[in-house]
Amino acid sequence: MTLRSDRDLLQAAVDLSRLSPPAPTHYAVGAVVTDLAGTVLATGYTGEVEHFHAEEAALAKLAGAGAALYTSLEPCTFRRSRPRPCTDLILAAGIRRVVLALREPLLFADCHGVESLRAAGVEVVELPELAPAVRAINAHLLAAPAL
């Protein structure tokens, strides 16, 4: 499957996040890994595999490295349930571009995913027009967005 735009690929990640069962202990997040042409190589969502974040679930399915990762929420820099945060996994996988909709709200951890990835030379693109959908999907944790 090849999608053409960052917005389309990020929307696919947001749509995947809807598969994550709402829980008081984690955000519902979706992730899509692509090659340079935008061909989807792997997908994941929070809760797909117990204790796996969306990015971790998608990256675990790759035989090789992907070029870009689309994630509905900023990749974590701190984990309580696993030894490595998603930013470390992204860097280890050789991902050179990350596109996200919403920076992680200060609820579970003080996340610095965007800054950490940029400091390591990863291109980070934010598409805030999709952030309201991510907030709505995570309304079980966040205040409902104003209309």
C-alpha positions in Angstrom: 0.0 0.0 0.0 1.4 3.4 -1.0 0.0 6.6 0.4 1.2 9.9 -1.1 1.2 12.6 1.5 2.4 13.1 5.0 -1.1 14.0 6.0 -2.5 10.8 4.6 0.1 8.6 6.3 -0.3 10.5 9.6 -4.1 10.1 9.3 -3.6 6.3 8.9 -1.6 6.4 12.2 -4.4 8.3 13.9 -6.9 5.8 12.6 -4.8 2.9 13.9 -4.8 4.5 17.3 -8.6 3.9 17.5 -7.7 0.2 17.8 -6.0 0.8 21.1 -8.3 -0.1 24.0 -8.8 3.0 26.3 -6.9 2.6 29.6 -6.1 4.9 32.5 -2.4 3.9 32.2 -1.6 4.8 28.5 -2.4 6.9 25.5 -4.1 5.4 22.5 -1.4 5.8 19.8 -1.0 4.6 16.2 2.2 4.3 14.2 3.1 3.7 10.5 6.6 3.0 9.2 7.3 3.6 5.5 10.1 3.4 3.1 11.4 6.4 1.1 8.6 6.1 -1.5 5.9 6.2 1.2 5.1 2.4 1.0 3.9 1.2 4.3 6.3 -1.4 5.8 4.7 -1.9 9.2 2.0 -0.6 11.5 1.3 -0.7 15.2 -0.8 0.6 18.0 -0.6 0.9 21.7 -1.8 -2.4 23.3 -1.4 -4.4 20.1 1.3 -6.3 22.1 1.1 -6.2 25.9 3.2 -3.3 27.2 4.3 -2.2 23.7 3.9 1.4 22.6 2.7 1.9 19.0 6.1 2.8 17.7 7.6 -0.2 19.4 4.9 -2.6 17.9 5.5 -1.3 14.4 9.3 -1.3 14.6 9.2 -4.9 15.9 7.6 -6.1 12.7 10.4 -4.8 10.4 13.1 -7.1 9.0 15.1 -4.1 8.0 15.1 -0.3 8.7 12.3 2.0 7.5 12.9 5.5 6.4 10.0 7.4 8.1 7.7 6.9 11.0 4.3 8.5 11.3 2.9 8.6 14.9 -0.2 10.1 16.3 1.7 11.2 19.5 5.2 12.3 20.2 7.6 9.3 20.8 8.4 8.8 24.4 11.8 9.4 26.0 10.9 7.6 29.3 9.3 4.2 30.0 8.1 2.7 33.2 7.0 -0.6 31.6 9.9 -1.3 29.2 13.7 -0.8 29.3 14.0 1.4 26.1 11.9 4.4 25.2 10.5 4.7 21.7 13.0 7.5 20.8 15.9 5.0 21.4 14.1 2.4 19.3 13.5 4.8 16.5 17.2 5.8 16.4 18.3 2.2 16.6 16.1 1.3 13.6 17.7 4.0 11.5 14.5 6.1 11.0 15.5 9.4 9.6 12.1 11.2 9.6 9.3 11.3 12.1 5.9 12.9 11.5 3.5 13.5 14.4 0.3 15.1 15.2 0.5 16.0 18.9 3.3 16.4 21.4 2.9 14.2 24.5 0.9 16.0 27.2 2.6 16.2 30.6 0.5 13.5 32.2 2.6 10.3 32.6 6.1 11.7 31.9 8.0 14.8 30.9 8.6 13.8 27.3 11.3 15.3 25.1 10.9 13.1 22.0 10.9 15.9 19.4 14.0 17.5 20.9 15.9 14.2 21.4 15.2 13.1 17.8 16.2 16.4 16.3 19.4 16.4 18.4 20.2 13.1 16.8 19.7 14.4 13.3 16.2 13.1 12.7 13.9 15.3 10.7 10.8 15.9 12.8 7.6 17.3 11.2 4.5 18.3 13.2 1.1 18.4 11.6 -1.0 20.0 14.4 -4.2 20.0 12.2 -4.6 16.3 13.2 -4.0 17.0 16.9 -7.8 17.5 17.8 -8.5 14.0 16.6 -5.7 12.6 18.8 -7.0 14.5 21.8 -10.5 13.2 21.1 -9.3 9.6 20.9 -7.5 10.1 24.2 -10.5 11.9 25.9 -10.4 9.1 28.5 -7.2 10.8 29.8 -7.4 14.4 28.5 -10.0 17.0 28.8 -12.3 17.0 25.7 -11.2 19.5 23.1 -13.1 22.7 22.9 -15.4 22.9 19.8 
